[in-house]
Amino acid sequence: MITYSIIRKSELEGGLRLDAEYYQPEYFIDFSKGNWRPIGSFLKTCQYGLSQAMNDEKKGYPMFKMDDINYAFLFDDEVRYVDIPEKIFNDFKLAKNDVLFNRVNSEEFVGRTGIFKLDLKSTFASYLIRLQIKDNSGIIPDYLNIFLNSKYGLKQIRKFSRRAVNQANVNAEELKEIKIPVLSINFQKEIEKLSNESWQNFELSESLYSQAEDLLLEELDLKGFKVEEDLSYVVNLSDVKSAHRIDAEYFQPKYEKLISRIKNQNAKPLEKVIENVPARFNSMAEPEKIFHYVELANINSLIGVVDGFSEVLGKEAPSRAKRILKTGDVVVSSVEGSLEKVALVDKEQDGYLASTGFFQFRSKEILSEVLLILAKSLVFQMQLEKQCAGTILTAVPKEAVKNVLIPILPKPIQQKIADLVQKSHEARKKAKELLDEAKQKVEKFIER
């Protein structure tokens, strides 16, 4: 059945927009109740970012992009760099409490907004718009950020989005026209307090995770372990025949240097201590059931958690959706270039589907949290990197995992590492709860 709505000529907002999507009833907000004003009236800066090539060699300054905005904050764990003159950098240098708005991408990601809380000399990419609030304007940056992440901000972002094939856009002038309710400063400070507490818990989570990593590497005598790639080296023909590999990268001496260190740490072949769970699940057995499907993009590689999912019907699930996750499993990407995508499955993700692009490890004598740290450390990462093979898509063959060596730490040390990881994940959960509380407070206040 066709659905439609009727809009009066007087409601066409000056004739600036005539597309039907703009007037969808689901975007309606009654601005006559309360003191709503355009965001632009509070801004001293509404600025597009830099359009410059980025690098992964850490040359120049960190440059934030859309992917670095998560949970209403900017994170630097996967930030790339831009090499630009200092004069240009100074014009685009981020300041604490700048609000960054993603202006163009798929419709799902347009309007992703975060606030900058880091002590980091950095800049931002052209797909982002930087918002800075005028002093004593009546709006606090944290409140603006939380509002744009609330349903009343998102409604207007969706309304203003200009849609094209697989893409949508909200430009700076349209962003300025989004209306925000001017609430009391005391209420806004409550939101600011929740926002800051949320950020502090995100930082605590990362700190605890780093402590767990450091403890592991110290116990394995690998703290600060670095090896340079050799430009030339000699390999025996017998070694080539034994490995069934002739690519030079496989025989880089750096791998043997690491493995010789691991062998001194009560190491065992992975298959002896960890079950590599086979991918056997058939989502088509339940074609009408809705599944939560996890892909590489849903993995937060900084502290090893599953950070999202997409909903799919069994009959519409990708053919590679063959894994069903269980609490305590550790999933590890098998694809070169994303091997660091590692996560521990908690009880919230029990029963989720995952791609065959992951290995799914289930521990026999290593605590799951310790396995997570190992899988994200150079112990695992370098060995997986060595095993990568292929032409178009380079990945770790499933049978090659048996060649990976795993050091077995004493149980008391394992427990210390596990405790730190658990506290890290608890802090992250608390951070998300505080963020949700802030959004709900704003939404409820508006509804009253």
Helices and strands as residue ranges (DSSP letters): G 9-11, G 13-15, G 20-23, G 25-27, E 36-38, G 39-42, E 43-48, E 61-64, G 66-68, E 69-70, E 73-74, E 80-82, H 86-91, E 99-102, E 104-105, E 113-115, E 123-124, E 128-133, H 141-149, H 151-160, E 162-164, E 167-169, H 172-177, E 179-181, H 185-219, H 237-243, G 248-251, H 253-263, E 267-269, H 270-273, E 274-276, G 283-285, E 290-294, G 296-298, E 299-300, E 305-306, E 310-313, G 314-316, E 321-324, E 330-333, E 342-344, G 347-349, E 353-355, E 358-363, H 368-376, H 378-387, G 398-403, E 405-407, H 411-447
